[in-house]
């Protein structure tokens, strides 16, 4: 099974972190992985996206063009740019806190997740990406949520391990939305 994921939004929304965590979790589960970041002109506030491939077989290329199986769109420009990259039957996760426009595609599965609103409810806007992660992993069990939590200190350092409970809560919140 090969999952090709595009995570897109603006700088500061944690899309690179989401991609790195999925990639590292895949490594922990002995899967073949790749992670390819792409930044706009600025970091925070500019466009940002990454391509992640998690597979049971070796990854031939980290580049995802028109064969994404999953797209996580955290803002409208990302939705407009990347919805066409999904294969028919692909999964589109939309941050409905910031995106009110409906996708033009009818041949994909669409999930509306009010990630920013829920992150604010939980007390930290920075976990909106983890809410999206939870929803994505509930629908598409690419890696186990526990593997994401195990990857957290490896990706961000042991001094950030104190944030694992908050991120676990965000993942569980996202998963509960789509159950």
Secondary structure, DSSP 8 states (H G I E B T S, - for coil): -EEEEEEEEETTSSHHHHHHHHHHHHHHTT-EEEEEEEE-SSSTTSEEEEEEEEESS--S-S--SS-EEEEEE-SHHHHHHHGGGEEEEEEEEEETTT--S--S-SSSEEEEE-HHHHHHHTT-GGGHHHHHHHHHHHHS-SS-HHHHHHHHHHHH-GGGGGGHHHHHHHHHHHHHHH-
